Amino acid sequence: MRGFLRFWYDFIVGDDWTIALGVVLALGVTALLVHGGMTSVWWLLPLAVAIGLSWSVLRAAKQRP
């Protein structure tokens, strides 16, 4: 069981826990908006992915010597 849970943690979180957190937050905000009556929030997830990817790449570029 421990190996199974480690696999899923490594698969979901991977090397960057901030990206995983951003995805969870984007999904949560989207769910709240849809549940609140907004039906046209399809653009939120692609925007969150673009922002998260850009932030991750910029952060990695700063770490390179």
Secondary structure, DSSP 4 states (H G I P E B T S, - for coil): -HHHHHHHHHHHTTT-HHHHHHHHHHHHHHHHHHHTT----TTHHHHHHHHHHHHHHHHHHHH--
